[in-house]
Amino acid sequence: MAINLDVLLQSPIFDFWAVDCTFVPLKSQPSASSYPGRGILNTYSTDVTALDGSLYSDQRTILDIRESEFAVLPMQNDHVIIPVDCNNVPKGEYQIVDAVSDGGGQTMLTIRKYETVI
């Protein structure tokens, strides 16, 4: 018997952790307007050791989404606006730089802050 992880596991997790956001489909649907969605925002730190023993520290910001909540999945170069995170901290606009499905109904979007020069 198959287990539907999207319904049994991801649904309650997203109901608890996901934040509201707005997707701007610049690449996935160029003629479509922005639409609401939700996702789980997180940031991971990464330390890389160089050959000389020094450390390079960076971070990777991701937004996990449920594939079942989208008619067309966001793709690279689309934008996502996250007004506030789960702690009510303003976040802003991000560009999607990568999208990877876990094969179980969830896609991890790697995002980077999008800022315009005035």
C-alpha positions in Angstrom: 0.0 0.0 0.0 1.4 3.4 -1.0 1.6 6.2 1.5 0.9 9.8 0.3 3.5 11.8 2.1 2.2 15.0 0.7 -1.2 14.6 2.4 -0.2 12.7 5.6 3.1 14.5 6.5 3.7 17.7 4.5 0.2 19.1 4.9 0.3 19.5 8.7 4.0 20.6 8.6 3.2 23.4 6.1 0.1 24.4 8.1 2.3 25.0 11.1 5.6 26.4 9.6 4.8 27.9 6.2 4.7 31.7 5.7 2.6 33.5 3.1 4.4 34.9 0.1 3.8 36.2 -3.4 5.3 34.5 -6.5 6.2 36.6 -9.5 6.4 34.2 -12.5 8.8 36.0 -14.7 10.1 32.8 -16.4 7.6 30.0 -15.6 4.6 32.0 -16.8 5.8 35.3 -18.4 2.4 36.6 -19.3 0.8 35.7 -15.9 0.4 38.0 -13.0 1.7 37.5 -9.5 -0.1 34.9 -7.3 -0.2 34.1 -3.6 1.5 31.0 -2.2 3.3 29.8 0.9 6.5 28.1 1.8 8.9 27.2 4.6 11.8 29.6 4.8 15.2 28.5 6.1 18.9 29.5 5.9 21.8 27.1 6.2 25.4 28.0 6.9 28.2 26.5 4.9 31.9 26.4 5.8 34.4 25.5 3.2 38.0 24.8 4.1 40.6 26.0 1.6 43.8 24.3 0.8 45.7 26.7 3.1 43.5 25.8 6.0 41.5 29.0 6.0 37.7 29.0 6.1 35.2 30.5 3.7 31.8 30.9 5.3 28.6 31.3 3.3 24.9 30.7 3.6 22.2 29.1 1.5 18.6 30.4 1.8 15.8 28.1 0.8 12.0 28.1 0.5 10.4 24.7 0.5 7.0 24.5 -1.3 4.4 21.8 -1.8 4.1 20.9 -5.4 0.3 20.1 -5.0 -0.3 23.8 -4.2 0.9 25.0 -7.7 -0.6 24.6 -11.1 2.8 25.5 -12.6 5.8 25.2 -10.4 8.1 28.3 -9.9 11.4 28.0 -11.7 14.8 29.6 -11.9 14.7 33.4 -12.4 11.1 33.7 -11.1 10.8 36.0 -8.0 9.2 35.5 -4.6 8.2 38.2 -2.2 8.2 37.2 1.5 6.7 40.0 3.5 7.7 38.5 6.9 9.1 35.2 8.2 7.6 33.1 11.0 9.1 35.5 13.6 7.4 38.4 11.9 10.7 39.8 10.6 10.5 41.6 7.3 12.3 39.7 4.5 11.7 41.2 1.1 12.1 40.0 -2.5 14.1 37.1 -3.6 15.2 35.6 -7.0 14.9 31.8 -7.4 18.3 30.4 -8.4 17.5 26.7 -8.3 14.6 24.3 -7.8 15.0 20.7 -6.8 12.1 18.2 -6.2 12.4 15.6 -3.4 10.2 13.2 -5.4 7.7 13.2 -2.6 5.7 16.3 -3.4 8.0 19.0 -2.1 10.4 21.3 -4.0 13.3 23.1 -2.4 13.8 26.5 -4.0 17.2 28.0 -3.5 16.7 31.8 -3.3 18.9 34.9 -3.1 18.0 38.4 -2.0 16.9 40.6 -4.9 17.7 44.3 -4.5 17.6 47.0 -7.1 20.1 49.9 -7.3 18.5 53.3 -7.0 
